[in-house]
């Protein structure tokens, strides 16, 4: 991808509305199992020391912290992403956001086509007529009628 295309993707991220309420991709039971599995493993020395350094820095800057939260992955467990990957995922999240705000299905599909964003979503989450039915305009059925997780997961 050339820099001009990357700049266009970045501008798309900036100008698409960003306010949204994220929807969980898993059931409460699935999240609980994942948390229990994570807590059952001992964090690496690197991950634990990184958490301590982060908390110290936040406290030094006057930011409230929650010390009992689990550590996140260390550098051995995570994969560094390129600027292009980050821009693509940001566009996917922005399209998800406007979908969550109630934008008509046709407009969402236009955005996906305009930015060539079909491939920006994880394979399991790519938009299709099955995962993104037309929405009703009522508040409670809005989120229930759409499959937001079809866009949100796999960030």
C-alpha positions as CSV (number, residue, x, y, z in Angstrom):
1,X,0.0,0.0,0.0
2,X,1.5,3.4,-1.0
3,X,1.6,6.3,1.4
4,X,-1.2,8.2,-0.5
5,X,-3.6,5.3,0.1
6,X,-2.5,5.1,3.8
7,X,-3.1,8.8,4.2
8,X,-6.6,8.4,2.7
9,X,-7.3,5.6,5.2
10,X,-6.0,7.8,8.1
11,X,-8.3,10.6,7.0
12,X,-11.2,8.3,6.7
13,X,-10.6,7.3,10.4
14,X,-10.5,11.0,11.4
15,X,-13.7,12.0,9.6
16,X,-15.9,9.0,10.4
17,X,-17.8,9.5,13.7
18,X,-16.0,7.9,16.6
19,X,-18.6,7.9,19.4
20,X,-20.1,4.5,19.9
21,X,-21.1,2.0,22.6
22,X,-19.0,-1.2,22.1
23,X,-20.9,-4.5,22.1
24,X,-19.3,-7.5,23.6
25,X,-18.5,-10.3,21.2
26,X,-18.8,-13.1,23.7
27,X,-21.4,-14.2,26.2
28,X,-20.9,-13.5,29.9
29,X,-20.0,-17.2,30.4
30,X,-17.4,-17.1,27.6
31,X,-15.8,-13.9,29.0
32,X,-15.7,-15.5,32.5
33,X,-14.0,-18.6,31.2
34,X,-11.4,-16.4,29.4
35,X,-10.8,-14.3,32.5
36,X,-10.3,-17.4,34.6
37,X,-7.9,-19.0,32.1
38,X,-5.9,-15.7,32.0
39,X,-5.8,-15.5,35.8
40,X,-4.7,-19.1,36.2
41,X,-1.5,-18.5,34.3
42,X,1.4,-16.8,36.0
43,X,2.5,-13.6,34.2
44,X,6.0,-13.4,32.9
45,X,8.6,-11.3,34.7
46,X,8.5,-8.8,31.8
47,X,4.8,-8.4,31.9
48,X,4.7,-8.0,35.7
49,X,7.5,-5.4,35.7
50,X,5.8,-3.6,32.8
51,X,2.6,-3.4,34.8
52,X,4.5,-2.0,37.8
53,X,6.3,0.6,35.7
54,X,3.0,1.6,34.1
55,X,1.2,2.0,37.4
56,X,4.1,4.0,38.8
57,X,4.1,6.3,35.8
58,X,0.3,6.8,36.0
59,X,0.4,7.6,39.7
60,X,3.3,10.0,39.2
61,X,1.1,11.8,36.6
62,X,-1.9,11.9,39.0
63,X,-3.9,9.3,37.1
64,X,-6.0,6.9,39.3
65,X,-5.1,3.3,38.9
66,X,-6.6,-0.1,39.7
67,X,-3.7,-2.1,41.0
68,X,-5.5,-5.5,41.0
69,X,-6.2,-5.6,37.3
70,X,-4.3,-8.5,35.5
71,X,-1.2,-7.9,33.5
72,X,-1.4,-7.8,29.7
73,X,0.8,-9.8,27.3
74,X,4.5,-9.4,27.2
75,X,6.5,-8.7,24.1
76,X,6.9,-12.4,23.4
77,X,3.1,-13.0,23.4
78,X,2.0,-10.1,21.3
79,X,2.4,-9.3,17.6
80,X,3.5,-5.8,16.6
81,X,1.2,-4.4,13.9
82,X,2.2,-2.2,10.9
83,X,0.8,1.3,10.5
84,X,-1.3,-0.1,7.6
85,X,-2.9,-2.8,9.7
86,X,-3.7,-0.3,12.5
87,X,-5.3,2.1,9.9
88,X,-7.4,-0.8,8.4
89,X,-8.6,-1.9,11.8
90,X,-9.4,1.7,12.8
91,X,-11.5,2.1,9.7
92,X,-13.3,-1.2,10.5
93,X,-14.0,0.1,14.0
94,X,-15.2,3.5,12.7
95,X,-17.6,1.8,10.3
96,X,-18.8,-0.3,13.2
97,X,-19.4,2.8,15.2
98,X,-21.5,4.5,12.5
99,X,-23.4,1.2,12.1
100,X,-24.0,1.2,15.9
101,X,-25.2,4.8,15.7
102,X,-28.0,3.7,13.4
103,X,-26.7,4.6,10.0
104,X,-28.7,3.0,7.2
105,X,-27.5,-0.3,5.9
106,X,-27.0,1.1,2.4
107,X,-24.8,3.8,3.7
108,X,-22.7,1.3,5.7
109,X,-22.3,-0.8,2.6
110,X,-21.3,2.3,0.6
111,X,-18.6,3.1,3.2
112,X,-17.3,-0.5,3.1
113,X,-17.1,-0.2,-0.8
114,X,-15.7,3.3,-0.8
115,X,-12.7,2.5,1.4
116,X,-12.3,-1.1,0.1
117,X,-12.9,-2.1,3.7
118,X,-14.3,-5.6,3.2
119,X,-10.9,-7.1,3.9
120,X,-10.3,-4.9,6.9
121,X,-12.6,-7.0,9.1
122,X,-11.4,-10.4,10.4
123,X,-12.7,-13.2,8.1
124,X,-15.3,-14.3,10.6
125,X,-16.5,-10.7,11.0
126,X,-16.7,-9.5,7.4
127,X,-20.0,-7.8,6.6
128,X,-22.6,-9.8,4.7
129,X,-26.4,-9.7,4.3
130,X,-26.6,-12.5,6.9
131,X,-24.6,-10.6,9.6
132,X,-25.9,-7.1,8.9
133,X,-29.7,-7.1,8.4
134,X,-31.5,-3.9,7.8
135,X,-32.2,-2.1,11.1
136,X,-35.4,-1.0,12.6
137,X,-35.2,2.6,13.8
138,X,-36.4,1.9,17.4
139,X,-33.8,2.2,20.1
140,X,-34.1,-1.1,21.9
141,X,-34.4,-3.1,18.7
142,X,-31.6,-1.2,17.0
143,X,-28.8,-3.0,18.6
144,X,-30.7,-6.2,18.9
145,X,-31.6,-6.3,15.2
146,X,-28.0,-5.8,14.1
147,X,-25.0,-8.0,14.5
148,X,-22.6,-5.4,15.7
149,X,-20.2,-8.1,16.7
150,X,-20.0,-8.9,13.1
151,X,-17.9,-5.8,12.8
152,X,-16.4,-5.3,16.3
153,X,-14.7,-8.6,17.1
154,X,-11.2,-9.5,16.3
155,X,-9.6,-6.1,16.9
